[in-house]
Amino acid sequence: MPSFHSLFGSLDISSRPKRRRAVSLIMTELSHIRQLEEDYLERIPFNLQDGDAAAAANDSLDFLSDAILNLMEAY
């Protein structure tokens, strides 16, 4: 699995516009991860939707949504 540094470490963040672009890229990746987590949640069978896996997936969706919103507000 690639590390954060291998994915984003080479980004030039020396100026505010470049940092804004870096945050935009990170938000795009987080949105993609959020969509995949949502897809996972939808595949959980109905009879298991009250279980631990569904609860963890819902928590992940909430945390990812909060992270994306916070990054949007940062720039």
Summary of the structure (lengths in Angstrom):
residues: 75
radius of gyration: 15.5
end to end distance: 28.9
largest distance: 50.9
contacts: 165
relative contact order: 0.13
helix: 79%
strand: 0%
